[in-house]
């Protein structure tokens, strides 16, 4: 907890979150780390710390890249706890739309029955948008422009990451 307080006081970034591992680059078991990222985002959203939320978004994106996997169970939990305008919610929907696999819907990784209906409505709506966007995009949208998942205060410039 002291490490988190020190980092919080000095500006928490993805790099400082990523440095809290076992020395081999492993932050812990797969499911626990995804769950921890969701909990940290919820905390940041609750205390209205947009920089902290953005660091969690970045850590979530980086984890998908380094693990070559996506949090298939996280959207169900996220849609119950996150506000509808949450940028993390948008990212979780985009994981399903742009990187989804059949197993996510009907295999051992499926959470179709437990996830809220509004998740699937947003996934369906994004699939419709994806048909239009896919011709223009060369990479996943979170790789192409991660800033779209960040929160910015009114008048604050957009990042260029």
Rosetta blueprint (number, residue, H / E / L):
1 X L
2 X H
3 X H
4 X H
5 X H
6 X H
7 X H
8 X H
9 X H
10 X H
11 X L
12 X L
13 X L
14 X H
15 X H
16 X H
17 X H
18 X H
19 X L
20 X L
21 X L
22 X L
23 X L
24 X L
25 X L
26 X L
27 X L
28 X L
29 X L
30 X H
31 X H
32 X H
33 X H
34 X H
35 X H
36 X H
37 X H
38 X H
39 X H
40 X H
41 X H
42 X H
43 X H
44 X H
45 X H
46 X H
47 X L
48 X L
49 X L
50 X H
51 X H
52 X H
53 X H
54 X H
55 X H
56 X H
57 X H
58 X H
59 X H
60 X H
61 X H
62 X H
63 X H
64 X H
65 X H
66 X H
67 X H
68 X L
69 X L
70 X L
71 X L
72 X L
73 X L
74 X H
75 X H
76 X H
77 X H
78 X H
79 X H
80 X H
81 X H
82 X L
83 X L
84 X L
85 X L
86 X L
87 X H
88 X H
89 X H
90 X H
91 X H
92 X H
93 X H
94 X H
95 X H
96 X H
97 X H
98 X H
99 X H
100 X L
101 X L
102 X H
103 X H
104 X H
105 X H
106 X H
107 X L
108 X L
109 X L
110 X L
111 X L
112 X L
113 X L
114 X L
115 X L
116 X L
117 X H
118 X H
119 X H
120 X H
121 X H
122 X H
123 X H
124 X H
125 X H
126 X H
127 X H
128 X H
129 X H
130 X H
131 X H
132 X H
133 X H
134 X L
135 X L
136 X L
137 X L
138 X L
139 X L
140 X L
141 X H
142 X H
143 X H
144 X H
145 X L
146 X H
147 X H
148 X H
149 X H
150 X L
151 X L
152 X L
153 X L
154 X L
155 X L
156 X L
157 X L
158 X L
159 X L
160 X L
161 X L
